[in-house]
Amino acid sequence: MVTASSLLLDIQVSYNQFTKTEKKIAEFVIKNTNRVLFMSITDLADACGVADASVHRFCRTMGLKGYQEFKMKLSLSLSPEETDIEKQDTSQIKVDSLGFSLDKILQVHISALKETRMLMQEDELEKTLQMMEKARNIYFFGVGDSLLTAKEARNKFLRITGKVICVDDPHMQAMTASMVNEDDLIFIVSYSGSTKDNVHVAKIAKKSGAKIVGITRFLKSPLTGYTDTLLVCGSNEGPLDGGSMGAKLSQLYIIDVLFQEYYRRNPDISKENNRKTAKAVVEKLY
């Protein structure tokens, strides 16, 4: 039904054919297009007073596979003057000089970190740290660009504790999640909180009894329904900006806060393990 640049038009011309629920969604999208570009599927569903499944069905009605494709097509249907995405996507910044580019990118990243700090809730951090200290094993899961953050978290914590594990493959993540229990803790890194693989793993892990920490952008998403604690990162990422550096920096900031605080609370064992791991690789350096 839809072409790369006509989603809004198709919604408008198809309006009379929609169900009552679809009309609610269509009206909100038409009136709040720029806002929708930065909303999770659950955010949009709540704003329209419908279920997540209704939004997904609306996307299918428009000939799209799912919500992420819907946002991408919606973004493409807008002109640069109508959308704020260009302001978020530093790779597309129109600059007059190299110096302007340096300062603009720096400001975008600083803003992402500051926003993450403002979004951090100390009670959620405290609960997360307590679960980390009690956990038998700590797993870090992610898909795509978020997997890079999961790997970095594993690499960092491996210097001070041997109970951290990162599983790369989504199928292996699901299998691992089926084998955990109430003594285990799983971090799931997902900017959108709407990636099917992540939600599938969270569902299995919750059924197995494990505790789950979500590192995501949105307070409400399919993933957050399974989390015990939620650590929200800053930096808006449009549907065409997947893997933005601002989002990664925000996630890594959260990881570093957890690392530093875990070290501070467990100084003796952390210091000893740090000495051991450093010694293990010292001979590999010239």
C-alpha positions as CSV (number, residue, x, y, z in Angstrom):
1,M,0.0,0.0,0.0
2,V,2.7,2.5,1.0
3,T,5.6,3.9,-0.9
4,A,8.8,5.3,0.6
5,S,7.6,8.9,0.7
6,S,3.8,8.7,1.0
7,L,2.9,7.2,4.3
8,L,1.2,10.2,5.7
9,L,-0.8,10.7,2.5
10,D,-1.8,7.0,2.5
11,I,-3.0,7.3,6.1
12,Q,-5.1,10.3,5.2
13,V,-6.6,8.9,2.0
14,S,-7.3,5.5,3.7
15,Y,-8.9,7.0,6.8
16,N,-12.5,6.2,6.0
17,Q,-11.6,2.5,5.6
18,F,-10.1,2.2,9.1
19,T,-11.7,0.7,12.1
20,K,-12.6,2.9,15.1
21,T,-9.3,1.9,16.8
22,E,-7.2,2.5,13.7
23,K,-8.8,5.9,13.3
24,K,-7.6,6.8,16.8
25,I,-4.1,5.9,15.9
26,A,-4.2,7.6,12.5
27,E,-5.5,10.9,14.0
28,F,-2.7,10.9,16.6
29,V,0.0,10.2,14.0
30,I,-1.3,12.9,11.7
31,K,-1.4,15.5,14.5
32,N,1.8,14.5,16.3
33,T,4.1,13.1,13.5
34,N,7.4,14.4,14.8
35,R,6.6,13.2,18.3
36,V,5.7,9.7,17.1
37,L,9.2,9.4,15.5
38,F,10.7,9.2,19.0
39,M,8.0,7.1,20.7
40,S,8.1,3.4,21.5
41,I,5.2,1.3,20.4
42,T,3.9,1.3,24.0
43,D,4.1,5.0,24.2
44,L,2.0,5.4,21.1
45,A,-0.5,2.8,22.3
46,D,-0.9,4.6,25.6
47,A,-1.2,8.0,23.9
48,C,-4.0,6.6,21.7
49,G,-5.7,4.6,24.5
50,V,-5.2,1.3,22.7
51,A,-3.2,-1.9,23.1
52,D,0.3,-2.5,21.7
53,A,-1.2,-5.2,19.4
54,S,-3.6,-2.6,17.9
55,V,-0.7,-0.4,16.9
56,H,1.1,-3.4,15.4
57,R,-2.1,-4.3,13.4
58,F,-2.3,-0.7,12.2
59,C,1.2,-1.0,10.8
60,R,0.2,-4.2,9.0
61,T,-2.9,-2.5,7.7
62,M,-0.6,0.1,6.1
63,G,1.4,-2.7,4.4
64,L,4.4,-2.6,6.8
65,K,6.0,-5.4,8.7
66,G,6.1,-3.7,12.1
67,Y,6.4,-0.5,14.1
68,Q,10.1,0.2,13.4
69,E,9.5,0.1,9.7
70,F,6.4,2.3,10.2
71,K,8.6,4.9,11.9
72,M,11.2,4.7,9.2
73,K,8.6,5.2,6.5
74,L,7.0,8.0,8.5
75,S,10.3,9.8,8.7
76,L,10.9,9.4,5.0
77,S,7.5,10.9,4.3
78,L,8.6,14.2,5.9
79,S,10.7,16.9,4.4
80,P,13.9,18.1,6.2
81,E,12.0,21.2,7.3
82,E,9.2,19.2,8.9
83,T,11.3,16.8,10.9
84,D,13.8,17.2,13.8
85,I,15.7,14.1,13.0
86,E,18.4,16.0,11.2
87,K,19.2,17.8,14.4
88,Q,19.7,14.5,16.1
89,D,21.7,12.7,13.4
90,T,25.2,14.2,13.6
91,S,26.3,12.5,10.4
92,Q,23.9,14.8,8.5
93,I,24.8,18.1,10.2
94,K,25.2,20.9,7.6
95,V,28.3,22.8,8.6
96,D,30.1,25.9,7.6
97,S,33.5,24.7,8.9
98,L,35.3,21.8,10.5
99,G,35.4,23.7,13.8
100,F,31.6,24.1,13.7
101,S,31.3,20.3,13.2
102,L,33.6,19.6,16.1
103,D,31.7,21.8,18.5
104,K,28.2,20.7,17.3
105,I,29.0,17.0,17.7
106,L,30.5,17.6,21.1
107,Q,27.4,19.4,22.3
108,V,25.1,16.6,21.0
109,H,27.1,14.1,23.1
110,I,27.3,16.2,26.2
111,S,23.5,16.8,26.0
112,A,23.0,13.0,25.8
113,L,25.1,12.4,28.9
114,K,23.4,15.2,30.8
115,E,20.0,13.9,29.9
116,T,21.0,10.4,31.0
117,R,22.1,11.8,34.4
118,M,18.8,13.5,34.9
119,L,16.9,10.4,34.0
120,M,18.9,8.2,36.5
121,Q,16.8,7.2,39.5
122,E,18.9,6.4,42.5
123,D,16.5,3.8,43.9
124,E,16.7,1.9,40.6
125,L,20.5,2.1,40.7
126,E,20.6,1.0,44.3
127,K,18.3,-2.0,43.6
128,T,20.4,-3.0,40.6
129,L,23.6,-2.9,42.5
130,Q,22.2,-5.0,45.3
131,M,21.0,-7.6,42.8
132,M,24.5,-7.6,41.2
133,E,26.2,-8.2,44.5
134,K,23.8,-11.1,45.3
135,A,23.8,-12.7,41.9
136,R,25.5,-16.0,41.2
137,N,26.0,-15.0,37.5
138,I,25.5,-11.7,35.7
139,Y,24.6,-12.0,32.0
140,F,24.7,-9.1,29.5
141,F,22.5,-9.5,26.4
142,G,22.0,-7.3,23.4
143,V,21.2,-7.4,19.7
144,G,22.9,-5.4,16.9
145,D,24.5,-2.2,18.1
146,S,23.3,-2.8,21.7
147,L,25.3,-6.0,21.7
148,L,28.4,-3.8,21.5
149,T,27.4,-2.2,24.8
150,A,26.7,-5.6,26.3
151,K,30.2,-6.8,25.3
152,E,31.8,-3.6,26.7
153,A,30.0,-4.2,30.0
154,R,31.3,-7.7,30.2
155,N,34.8,-6.6,29.3
156,K,34.8,-3.9,32.0
157,F,33.3,-6.0,34.9
158,L,35.5,-9.0,34.0
159,R,38.4,-7.0,35.4
160,I,36.9,-7.2,38.9
161,T,34.6,-10.2,39.0
162,G,34.5,-13.6,37.3
163,K,30.7,-13.9,37.4
164,V,30.0,-11.9,34.2
165,I,29.0,-13.5,30.9
166,C,28.0,-12.0,27.5
167,V,26.2,-14.2,25.1
168,D,26.3,-13.0,21.5
169,D,23.9,-15.1,19.5
170,P,20.1,-14.5,20.1
171,H,19.4,-18.2,19.9
172,M,22.1,-18.9,22.5
173,Q,20.7,-16.1,24.6
174,A,17.3,-17.8,24.6
175,M,18.8,-21.1,25.5
176,T,20.8,-19.5,28.3
177,A,17.8,-17.7,29.6
178,S,16.0,-21.1,29.9
179,M,18.7,-22.4,32.2
180,V,19.0,-19.5,34.7
181,N,17.2,-19.3,38.0
182,E,16.5,-16.9,40.8
183,D,20.2,-16.6,41.7
184,D,21.0,-15.1,38.3
185,L,20.8,-11.6,37.0
186,I,20.3,-10.6,33.3
187,F,21.0,-7.2,31.8
188,I,19.2,-6.6,28.5
189,V,20.5,-3.6,26.5
190,S,18.0,-2.3,24.0
191,Y,17.5,1.3,23.0
192,S,13.9,0.8,21.8
193,G,12.9,-2.0,24.2
194,S,10.9,-3.3,21.2
195,T,13.4,-5.8,19.6
196,K,11.6,-9.1,19.3
197,D,14.7,-11.1,20.3
198,N,15.2,-9.1,23.5
199,V,11.6,-9.4,24.5
200,H,11.6,-13.2,23.7
201,V,14.7,-13.7,26.0
202,A,13.2,-11.5,28.7
203,K,10.0,-13.6,28.7
204,I,12.0,-16.9,29.0
205,A,14.3,-15.5,31.7
206,K,11.4,-14.2,33.8
207,K,9.7,-17.6,33.6
208,S,13.0,-19.2,34.7
209,G,13.0,-16.9,37.8
210,A,16.0,-14.7,37.0
211,K,16.1,-11.0,37.8
212,I,16.1,-8.7,34.8
213,V,17.6,-5.2,34.4
214,G,16.7,-3.2,31.3
215,I,18.9,-0.5,29.9
216,T,16.7,1.3,27.4
217,R,15.4,4.7,26.3
218,F,11.8,4.4,27.1
219,L,10.0,4.0,30.4
220,K,7.3,1.9,28.7
221,S,8.0,-0.7,26.0
222,P,7.4,-4.4,25.5
223,L,10.7,-5.1,27.3
224,T,9.9,-3.1,30.4
225,G,7.0,-5.4,31.2
226,Y,9.5,-8.0,32.2
227,T,12.2,-5.9,34.0
228,D,12.8,-5.8,37.8
229,T,14.7,-2.5,37.4
230,L,14.9,0.0,34.6
231,L,17.9,2.2,33.8
232,V,16.9,4.9,31.2
233,C,19.5,6.4,28.9
234,G,19.2,9.8,27.2
235,S,19.7,10.8,23.6
236,N,16.8,10.7,21.1
237,E,17.5,8.4,18.2
238,G,15.2,8.7,15.1
239,P,14.2,5.7,13.0
240,L,17.0,6.5,10.5
241,D,19.6,7.1,13.2
242,G,20.1,3.5,14.4
243,G,23.4,3.0,16.3
244,S,23.9,6.7,17.0
245,M,27.0,7.5,19.0
246,G,25.0,9.5,21.5
247,A,22.9,6.5,22.4
248,K,26.0,4.3,22.9
249,L,27.6,7.0,25.1
250,S,24.5,7.1,27.2
251,Q,24.4,3.4,27.7
252,L,28.2,3.2,28.4
253,Y,27.8,6.0,31.0
254,I,25.3,3.9,32.9
255,I,27.6,0.9,32.7
256,D,30.5,3.0,34.0
257,V,28.4,4.3,36.9
258,L,27.5,0.7,37.9
259,F,31.2,-0.4,37.6
260,Q,32.6,2.4,39.7
261,E,29.9,1.9,42.4
262,Y,30.3,-1.9,42.4
263,Y,34.0,-1.4,42.9
264,R,33.5,1.1,45.7
265,R,31.2,-1.2,47.5
266,N,33.4,-4.3,47.1
267,P,36.9,-2.8,47.3
268,D,38.9,-5.7,48.6
269,I,37.8,-8.4,46.2
270,S,37.6,-5.9,43.3
271,K,41.1,-4.7,43.9
272,E,42.5,-8.2,44.1
273,N,40.7,-9.4,41.0
274,N,41.8,-6.2,39.2
275,R,45.4,-7.1,40.1
276,K,45.0,-10.6,38.9
277,T,43.5,-9.7,35.5
278,A,46.0,-7.0,34.9
279,K,48.8,-9.4,35.6
280,A,47.3,-12.0,33.3
281,V,47.8,-9.8,30.2
282,V,50.9,-7.8,31.2
283,E,53.2,-10.1,29.3
284,K,51.2,-9.5,26.1
285,L,52.4,-5.8,26.1
286,Y,55.8,-4.7,24.9
